[in-house]
């Protein structure tokens, strides 16, 4: 979790990025699982915590939706496969980081292009 929080705090230098990131996360989570993961007024720490909680909920409800989510977010399989032999908690932390990193990249690129 610390890695994800540190990454977001470093990258989210403009306040409008936080709202756009939350919107992007919720859009992809909802498309994959019908769950909105992050409250609209969340802080950086709350974003990370809520994504991890949502991932746990998805695993308990229907673990097959995790692959759909990773596909929609566009997290490379190779990055996830490297950690499959680790503990569940560590894997959740890594997947949370990978999702947040990719979602941030989407928001950042969208802002640079527009």
C-alpha positions, 0 to 999 in steps of 0.5 A: 500500500505504501508504494501506491500511496507514494506513487500517487502523491508524487504524480498527482501534483494537479488537483484536477488529476485526483478527480479524473483519476477517481472517475477513471477508476470508477468507470473501469471498475463499474464496467468490469464488476458493477462496483464503484470503488472510490468515493468522489471526494477521496484523498490519495490514501483513501483511493488506495485503500478503497481500490484494495477493498474493492479488489478483495470484494471482487475476489470474494464475489466472483474472482473471474471478474478480476481478469476482466478488470485487469483487461479493461484497465489494460494492466499487462498480464506479464506484470501480474504473473511475476507475483502470482506465487506471492502471498494473497496480501502481497498480490493484492498490494501489487495489483492495486499498484498496477491498476493505479499506475495504469489508471494514472497513465490514462488520465495523464496522457488524456490531459497531455493530448487535450 
